[in-house]
């Protein structure tokens, strides 16, 4: 049997690959568990390069998961957003942000084919050589390189790039929250990029806009309307890291009811807001 400690040393990396490949906490957990079971079946010493072997296994599992999920999501009610990963705020001195895990980018990856997503995630995010990507895809290195190039072009068009500066991102979230709390629509419009887009994922289970809302004025009115339904005492709001950057978490009667992720442009204005309200996607978020 393969050595369990070898797998454990790679577990976090495998989960990060799986989450970027699936956009789902549950699917990422399942993919890592399946990889673990397959690892246990490997004869001791049979994998010359355990890191490469485990990367290939989890990638193939996620490739199949994503292919099946794409078919299901074609009938999803309204925008589909990834399950958010909510953690305690990170260190303020961490200036550079990881753009590869932003909700807006993960949602854009949904537009890719499974092969394109796998090639982009493995090569561009985890620096896996095209030769190894090709082995996973069972294609030539040239085909793997072309798949990643197509993915980059499509993502560049679909996903807003987040500001790489954590302080600027936090300042935009603070300004947004202050304007909403004051009911100041003019101030809210000023913190929003003219091309800002608000997407809501209710999964057909709770009320949410079935189409994206675009434009600073329209998004400001929507945010102000949602804020008016806030019930002090029964509800609480907290700034926490959402996929690695400051975002907002709203709880009601002890359960998470909204996670709001922000993408902030280089000019310091909010260019995308992703509101996850589907209870199934919030069940793992600890209050």
C-alpha positions as CSV (number, residue, x, y, z in Angstrom):
1,X,0.0,0.0,0.0
2,X,1.2,3.5,-0.8
3,X,2.4,5.6,2.2
4,X,-0.5,7.7,3.7
5,X,2.0,10.3,4.9
6,X,3.0,11.1,1.3
7,X,-0.6,11.8,0.4
8,X,-1.2,14.0,3.5
9,X,1.8,16.1,2.5
10,X,0.0,16.9,-0.8
11,X,-3.6,17.1,0.5
12,X,-3.9,20.9,0.7
13,X,-2.5,21.3,-2.8
14,X,-4.8,18.7,-4.2
15,X,-7.8,20.4,-2.6
16,X,-6.7,23.8,-4.1
17,X,-6.5,22.2,-7.6
18,X,-9.9,20.5,-7.1
19,X,-11.6,23.7,-5.9
20,X,-10.4,25.7,-8.9
21,X,-11.4,22.9,-11.2
22,X,-14.9,22.5,-9.8
23,X,-15.9,25.7,-8.1
24,X,-17.5,23.6,-5.4
25,X,-16.3,22.9,-1.9
26,X,-18.3,19.6,-1.7
27,X,-17.0,18.4,-5.1
28,X,-13.4,19.4,-4.2
29,X,-13.8,17.4,-0.9
30,X,-15.2,14.4,-2.9
31,X,-12.4,14.6,-5.5
32,X,-9.7,14.6,-2.8
33,X,-11.4,11.7,-1.0
34,X,-11.5,9.7,-4.3
35,X,-7.9,10.5,-4.9
36,X,-7.0,9.2,-1.4
37,X,-8.8,5.9,-2.1
38,X,-7.0,5.5,-5.3
39,X,-3.7,6.3,-3.7
40,X,-4.3,3.6,-1.1
41,X,-4.7,1.0,-3.9
42,X,-1.3,1.9,-5.4
43,X,1.4,-0.7,-4.5
44,X,4.2,0.7,-2.3
45,X,6.9,2.4,-4.4
46,X,4.9,2.1,-7.7
47,X,4.5,5.8,-8.1
48,X,8.0,7.2,-9.0
49,X,6.8,10.8,-8.6
50,X,4.0,10.9,-6.0
51,X,3.3,14.6,-6.4
52,X,2.8,14.2,-10.2
53,X,0.8,11.0,-9.8
54,X,-1.6,12.6,-7.3
55,X,-1.9,15.7,-9.4
56,X,-2.9,13.6,-12.4
57,X,-5.4,11.6,-10.5
58,X,-7.2,14.5,-8.8
59,X,-7.2,16.3,-12.2
60,X,-8.8,13.4,-14.0
61,X,-11.5,13.1,-11.2
62,X,-12.3,16.8,-11.4
63,X,-12.3,16.7,-15.2
64,X,-15.1,14.1,-15.1
65,X,-16.9,16.0,-12.3
66,X,-16.9,19.3,-14.2
67,X,-18.1,17.6,-17.4
68,X,-21.1,16.2,-15.6
69,X,-21.7,19.4,-13.7
70,X,-21.7,21.5,-16.9
71,X,-24.7,19.5,-18.2
72,X,-26.6,20.0,-14.9
73,X,-25.8,23.7,-14.8
74,X,-27.4,24.3,-18.2
75,X,-30.8,24.2,-16.5
76,X,-29.7,26.0,-13.3
77,X,-32.2,28.8,-12.3
78,X,-30.4,32.1,-12.8
79,X,-26.7,32.7,-12.5
80,X,-24.5,29.9,-11.2
81,X,-21.8,31.0,-8.8
82,X,-19.1,28.9,-7.1
83,X,-19.4,27.9,-3.4
84,X,-17.6,30.6,-1.5
85,X,-14.7,29.8,0.8
86,X,-15.0,32.0,3.9
87,X,-12.2,32.4,6.4
88,X,-11.0,34.9,9.0
89,X,-9.4,38.1,7.5
90,X,-5.9,37.5,6.3
91,X,-2.9,39.5,7.3
92,X,-3.0,43.1,6.1
93,X,0.6,43.0,5.2
94,X,-0.1,40.4,2.5
95,X,-0.2,42.9,-0.4
96,X,-0.5,40.5,-3.3
97,X,-3.8,38.7,-3.8
98,X,-4.4,35.4,-5.4
99,X,-6.5,36.2,-8.5
100,X,-7.0,32.6,-9.4
101,X,-9.5,31.9,-6.6
102,X,-11.8,34.9,-7.0
103,X,-15.5,34.1,-7.4
104,X,-15.7,36.2,-10.5
105,X,-12.9,34.3,-12.2
106,X,-14.2,30.9,-11.0
107,X,-17.6,31.8,-12.5
108,X,-15.8,32.7,-15.8
109,X,-14.1,29.3,-15.8
110,X,-17.6,27.8,-16.2
111,X,-17.6,29.0,-19.8
112,X,-14.6,26.8,-20.6
113,X,-14.6,23.2,-21.8
114,X,-13.3,20.7,-19.2
115,X,-10.0,20.3,-21.1
116,X,-9.5,24.1,-21.3
117,X,-10.2,24.5,-17.6
118,X,-7.9,21.7,-16.7
119,X,-5.1,23.0,-18.9
120,X,-5.4,26.6,-17.6
121,X,-5.6,25.6,-13.9
122,X,-2.7,23.1,-14.0
123,X,-0.4,25.1,-16.1
124,X,-1.1,28.8,-15.3
125,X,-2.0,28.4,-11.6
126,X,0.1,25.4,-10.5
127,X,2.9,25.6,-13.0
128,X,2.5,22.0,-14.2
129,X,4.5,21.6,-17.5
130,X,2.5,21.1,-20.7
131,X,4.0,17.6,-21.1
132,X,2.3,16.5,-17.8
133,X,-0.9,18.4,-18.6
134,X,-0.9,16.5,-21.9
135,X,-0.6,13.2,-20.1
136,X,-3.7,14.0,-18.0
137,X,-5.7,15.1,-21.0
138,X,-4.4,12.2,-23.1
139,X,-3.5,14.7,-25.8
140,X,-0.3,16.0,-27.3
141,X,1.7,18.8,-25.5
142,X,0.8,21.1,-28.4
143,X,-2.9,20.4,-27.9
144,X,-2.6,21.1,-24.2
145,X,-0.8,24.4,-24.9
146,X,-3.6,25.4,-27.4
147,X,-6.3,24.5,-24.9
148,X,-4.7,26.7,-22.2
149,X,-4.3,29.6,-24.8
150,X,-8.0,29.4,-25.7
151,X,-8.9,29.4,-22.1
152,X,-6.9,32.5,-21.4
153,X,-8.5,34.4,-24.2
154,X,-12.0,33.4,-23.1
155,X,-11.4,34.2,-19.4
156,X,-9.8,37.6,-20.3
157,X,-13.0,38.7,-21.9
158,X,-15.4,37.2,-19.3
159,X,-13.7,37.9,-15.9
160,X,-12.9,41.3,-14.4
161,X,-9.3,41.3,-13.0
162,X,-9.2,42.1,-9.3
163,X,-6.9,44.7,-7.9
164,X,-3.7,43.0,-6.7
165,X,-3.6,45.3,-3.6
166,X,-5.3,44.1,-0.5
167,X,-5.5,47.5,1.2
168,X,-7.2,49.0,-1.9
169,X,-9.6,46.1,-2.0
170,X,-10.5,46.5,1.7
171,X,-10.9,50.3,1.3
172,X,-13.5,49.7,-1.5
173,X,-15.4,47.2,0.7
174,X,-15.4,49.7,3.6
175,X,-16.6,52.5,1.4
176,X,-19.4,50.3,-0.1
177,X,-20.5,49.3,3.4
178,X,-20.5,52.8,4.8
179,X,-22.5,54.1,1.8
180,X,-25.1,51.3,2.2
181,X,-25.3,51.8,6.0
182,X,-25.9,55.6,5.5
183,X,-28.4,55.0,2.7
184,X,-26.3,57.4,0.6
185,X,-27.0,56.4,-3.1
186,X,-24.6,59.1,-4.5
187,X,-21.7,57.8,-2.3
188,X,-22.6,54.2,-3.3
189,X,-22.5,55.1,-7.0
190,X,-19.1,56.7,-6.6
191,X,-17.6,53.5,-5.1
192,X,-19.0,51.4,-8.0
193,X,-17.3,51.2,-11.4
194,X,-19.7,52.4,-14.2
195,X,-19.6,48.8,-15.7
196,X,-20.2,47.1,-12.4
197,X,-22.2,43.8,-12.5
198,X,-24.1,42.3,-9.6
199,X,-24.9,38.5,-9.9
200,X,-27.1,36.6,-7.4
201,X,-27.2,32.9,-7.0
202,X,-30.3,31.7,-5.2
203,X,-30.5,28.3,-6.9
204,X,-34.2,28.7,-7.2
205,X,-34.5,28.1,-3.4
206,X,-34.6,31.7,-2.3
207,X,-35.5,35.0,-3.9
208,X,-32.7,36.3,-6.1
209,X,-32.4,38.2,-9.4
210,X,-32.5,35.7,-12.3
211,X,-30.4,37.9,-14.5
212,X,-27.3,40.0,-13.7
213,X,-27.8,43.6,-12.8
214,X,-25.4,46.0,-14.6
215,X,-24.5,49.6,-14.2
216,X,-23.6,51.7,-11.1
217,X,-27.0,53.3,-10.6
218,X,-28.9,50.0,-10.9
219,X,-26.6,48.1,-8.6
220,X,-26.7,51.0,-6.1
221,X,-30.5,50.8,-6.0
222,X,-30.4,47.0,-5.6
223,X,-27.9,47.1,-2.8
224,X,-29.8,49.9,-1.0
225,X,-33.0,47.9,-1.3
226,X,-31.4,44.8,0.2
227,X,-29.9,46.8,3.0
228,X,-33.4,48.1,4.0
229,X,-34.4,44.5,4.7
230,X,-31.6,44.2,7.3
231,X,-33.1,43.5,10.8
232,X,-30.8,44.6,13.6
233,X,-30.8,42.1,16.4
234,X,-31.9,39.2,14.3
235,X,-29.3,39.7,11.6
236,X,-25.6,40.5,11.7
237,X,-23.0,41.5,9.2
238,X,-19.3,40.8,9.3
239,X,-16.3,41.5,7.0
240,X,-14.5,38.3,6.4
241,X,-12.3,37.0,3.7
242,X,-14.3,35.5,0.8
243,X,-12.0,33.5,-1.4
244,X,-9.0,35.2,-0.1
245,X,-10.1,38.8,-0.1
246,X,-12.3,41.0,2.1
247,X,-16.0,40.4,1.5
248,X,-19.3,40.5,3.5
249,X,-21.1,37.7,5.4
250,X,-24.6,38.2,6.6
251,X,-26.2,35.8,9.2
252,X,-29.7,35.6,10.4
253,X,-30.8,33.7,13.5
254,X,-27.4,32.0,13.7
255,X,-27.2,30.8,10.0
256,X,-25.4,32.3,7.0
257,X,-27.9,33.8,4.5
258,X,-25.6,35.8,2.3
259,X,-22.0,35.9,1.2
260,X,-21.0,38.8,-0.9
261,X,-17.8,38.7,-2.9
262,X,-16.2,41.8,-4.4
263,X,-13.9,42.3,-7.4
264,X,-12.1,45.7,-7.3
265,X,-10.6,47.3,-10.3
266,X,-7.2,48.9,-10.4
267,X,-8.9,52.3,-10.0
268,X,-10.2,51.3,-6.6
269,X,-13.8,50.9,-7.6
270,X,-16.0,47.8,-7.3
271,X,-16.4,46.2,-10.7
272,X,-18.2,43.0,-9.7
273,X,-20.4,41.8,-6.8
274,X,-21.3,38.2,-6.5
275,X,-24.1,37.4,-4.0
276,X,-24.4,33.8,-3.0
277,X,-27.7,33.2,-1.2
278,X,-28.4,29.6,-2.2
279,X,-28.7,27.8,1.2
280,X,-27.0,24.7,-0.2
281,X,-23.9,26.7,-1.1
282,X,-23.7,28.3,2.3
283,X,-24.2,25.3,4.5
284,X,-20.5,24.8,5.0
285,X,-19.9,28.5,6.0
286,X,-19.3,28.7,9.7
287,X,-20.8,31.6,11.6
